[in-house]
Amino acid sequence: MKNLTFYSIVLIHGLRGHPRRTWEDAAAPSSVGNDAAKKSKSLPIRSFLRRRSSKFAGLETKQEKTLSSSSTLLSSPSTIFWPEDYLVSDIPNACVWTYGYNADVIGGIFQANNKNSISQHGQDLSVRLEREIGNEKPIVFVVHSLGGIILKDVGIWRYANADGTANLLIKAIRRSDTVRERTKLIVFLGTPHRGSTYANWGQIASKLARIALQDSNKKIVDTLEVNNEVLDNIHEEFKRIVYKGGIKIHSFQEARGVTGVRGLEGKFQVVDDYSSKLDLPRDVEIVESIDANHMQMARCSSRDDQVYRVISGVLKAFVEQELKNQEMPLTLTKSATEGMKSSASSDTLFIMPFSRDESFIGREDSIVQIDDRRAAASTHTRIALVGLGGVGKSQIAIEYAYRARDAVPQMSVLWIHASDSSRFQQGYKSIADKLMLPGRDDPTVDVLKLVHDWLLDSGNGQWLMILDNVDNNDVFSSDNQSGMPLESYLPPAAHGTILITSRNKVVATNLVDGPNGIIHVEPMGEEDALALLQTKVSLTESDQADAKSLVQVLEYIPLAVTHAAAYIRTRSDILTIGSYLNLFHESETNQMHLLSKDELKDIRRDPSIRYPVIATWQISFEHIQKMEQSAADLLALMSMFDKQGIPRQLLQGETSELEFADALAPLLSFSFVRVELGRQAVTIHRLVQLSMRRWLKREKEIDKWVGKSTQVLEAVFPTGRYSTWEECQVLLPHFKEVVSHETKDKGTLVMKVKTSNRAAQYLLLKGEYRIMEELCRSSVGILENIFESEHPQTLETVNILVTALIRQGKYEEAEGMSRRVLQGYEKTFGQEHPNTLLSVNNLASVLFMKGMNEEAEAMLRRTLRAVKKMPELEVQFAIGCANNLAEVLAKQGKLEKAEAIHRRLLQTNEEVFGHEHPDTLLSISNLGKLLEEQRRFSEAEAMYCRALEGRERVLGLEHENTLYSMTNLGRLFHKQKRYSEAIELYRRAHDGYLKVLGAQDSVTVKTRKLIELAEKHQLLWSKKMLMLRVASEQK
């Protein structure tokens, strides 16, 4: 029985190629005998080729001929022309063609308005395709190198103006409606789609020309003119066409380089990996490599050759799948419905208020889930797409409706706006009018019942009803004029499917009768979000990094991406993606402005809810507020904290478990938040948070919630000491967010400062001195505006600031502030108040660092005498004073007294706090330093190693105290002439200081000099040892 042909496969060669020799190779020894007999029996391959002048094996022909569709291009028994020798028999349902064009003349091929340009070749190809292949069969193209550009120009089609230069296949697709509509798959073999950072268009063109000319010294290679902008425009336009036409792409890259080409040294890729792919999502483009160079990737020497196996495998798999899809019309995957025409009869309903989105991106997972659930159901099916507003639920439903119509033309598709009861009833009345149901105009007749009964009747065929924007639980529980709830008019017919879109999971679950009917629609993946952005604005290679950053900050939410693209597009003369991103990052006010501008008029969104992305969520806030005030309050509170990992202790407060669950449920249902960390933390979408803050400002409630969040945080933020570090680490991001909110309320400001002082203690122990200083200065400024400068609360915060200044070596400013605090405390509290003693200790530390040891010692002894009379003071304060005294005594040369104090302090710290508490490690480090000064190196080394190991575990590798321990141990090794060990430690410390303090900080500079000094000493020591060895050998 004769095979029916369902597909045309067209092969197009590249620069200096040939309709036969491009695809031909010497037969492998094992193939000559096996395949020779088959050639005479193979099906004829069709060719529509034109040659003007060419050289074959030194023979020049000057002729122009067109081969008819019945012509054959027979290869000799010693060669393999795989399209004819193998492909026509391996895919009997396809008609295989090759196309030839005048590819020998290189000059002008990349220029506009040239008779030899790609533009002209593309035009010729489109004419030949329409005239000689016919118009009924789908087409698959296999194109090598430059042939891909010509085909692309055939395909950029009427959506763009022809500029004159482009690739062959792109040109053909660009110019022909017929080709565009019938193209289903394009296999690119080493086609240069775009320039890259490794090779621009000019370099790629030069490589192609040199490869084509081989050893020729023609000057044309050096004078190639390439219109980069036009080629890039064709590339971008073609990608949009691929999306519109649902064309599948398979891009093969060359895995091997080419050698031996004059003008190009070494082994090189002709078209690099970046240039040889379109960079489309995986459901559109598959990219893989062929183990061959640029020329060999189109040839094979046997049926088992990898080149043939992979190319024919792609073609066979595609054709087989397409044939299966034609046999199974109910499958609604994109590959099955692309290009299909609706043949619905005039009495089949298709009520759809929106046009199809020809640039619909991704979402195949959701489409497949809908399909699978419909296929698995033996009775009436209800499915709900549930997700955050703006995530693209309605867009998925629109696309599914069109695919359903294409797949089953006899099925009625009914779209109903269901945001409120009146719109739902109006939708049913429209159906009654379309069907011309008897009695629909009678005011005494229940029109909803008429439609319900018609839908229930299986004789009226299959139907798909889409209920869009079902967010309100009251819609279907409310009654119509007959006193019946609207839900009762949704017929449970086995031949019908109801597809619902909703932001409210609870409402959707009620309508689909359980969670099994729910399909959660999440924000897009990065690839799809980028592809969506690219359909809205033109992206160049230089835009890629900014584009990724943009979709990331927009959290891959389609509506946000679309709105941002609209804003950029309407200001394209003055705004780029990069500048939009800079504006977005500049301030929260900018973010609100950018996402609130009503730039987008989306024809595929219900006009009644066609709002900017920020306003979209604010409507839901108002709905939640009416439904559950506690939920609105909880969302308002959450919006004040950092978006990630908000602990329940910040949110629940004194609310009972039951009340908290009731408040949280609507927020989860609307997908505004999600629970994580074993249900002990909640995360809110950043853009939802931004929208909520704007809504609170509009409602004049922002100050209330800034105050509330500050109060909640102040109540739970711990002291900042070592035992509370884990809790502080969790709360610190939320503290930073809360203190960033502006307020004029004095009570709120004072609470901010109280929390800031505790956070400063944590930052001090973590070594974050700069951040601590900024925080304290801000707090001092707040308190000085509320109270006088000598107020105890002001002085307390100044005293904390002094500590930050000391740790950064800012001794002059620290001394002035310390004396101010001491004077103020003595005046207010007296000389032996704990606050006064704390300020004395701080001042003594400053004086010690400035070398004023005698005054420092006197102050410290005064403090310790007072401490003995005050047992209520914390032992940590007494230890700190004693430690400072030991340091002063050591500086004065009183080493034995200093050592005795240090050893007592170490024992006390170990007993009170444990062996790895930061204070214990400080004592160990100080004792080691004292032992080093006494040249007791072995004992000092043991202490330094213990301190370093403990600090690395407890504080981390980049804490300043850890880096200080590295420097101490390095210095000890340096003194012992253990230069290699010293240099290694110095370098580790320097790298850490570089990250923490920066290159210009004095500590970093000092450490760098230590490295240089150790290296110099090591070199001198090596020379000295060499001289001693030589002298010893001479003796």
Secondary structure, DSSP 8 states (H G I E B T S, - for coil): ------EEEEEE--TT--TTGGGEEE--HHHHHHHHHHHTTS---EEEE--SEEEETTEEEE------TT------TTEEEHIIIIIHHH-TTEEEEEEE---S--TTTTSSS-TTSHHHHHHHHHHHIIIII-SSS-EEEEEETTHHHHHHHETSGGGS---S---HHHHHHHH-HHHHHHEEEEEEES---S--SS--HHHHHHHHHHHHHTT---GGGTT----HHHHHHHHHHHHHHHHHHT-EEEEEEE-S-B--BTTB-SSB-SS-TTTT-----TTTEEEEEESS-TTGGG--SSTT-HHHHHHHHHHHHHHHHHHHHHH-TT---HHHHTT------TTS-EE-SS---TT----HHHHHHHHHHHHH-SS-EEEEEE--TTSSHHHHHHHHHHHHHHH-TTSEEEEEE-SSHHHHHHHHHHHHHHHT-TTTT-TTS-HHHHHHHHHH-GGG--EEEEEE----THHHHSB-TTS-BGGGGS---TTEEEEEEES-HHHHHHHHTSGGGEEE-----HHHHHHHHHHHS---GGGHHHHHHHHHHTTT-HHHHHHHHHHHHTTTTT--HHHHHHHHHH-HHHHHHHTT------TTS-GGG---HHHHHHHHHHHHHHH-HHHHHHHHHHTTS-SS-EEHHHH-TT--HHHHHHHHHHHHHTTSEEEETTTTEEEE-HHHHHHHHHHHHHTT-HHHHHHHHHHHHHHH----SGGGHHHHHHHHHHHHHHHTS----HHHHHHHHHHHHHHHHHHHHTT-HHHHHHHHHHHHHHHHHHS-TTSHHHHHHHHHHHHHHHHTT-HHHHHHHHHHHHHHHHHHH-TTSHHHHHHHHHHHHHHHHTT-HHHHHHHHHHHHHHHHT-TTS-HHHHHHHHHHHHHHHHHTT-HHHHHHHHHHHHHHHHHHT-TTSHHHHHHHHHHHHHHHHTT-HHHHHHHHHHHHHHHHHHT-TTSHHHHHHHHHHHHHHHHTT-HHHHHHHHHHHHHHHHHHT-TTSHHHHHHHHHHHHHHHHHHHHHHHHHHHHHHHHH-
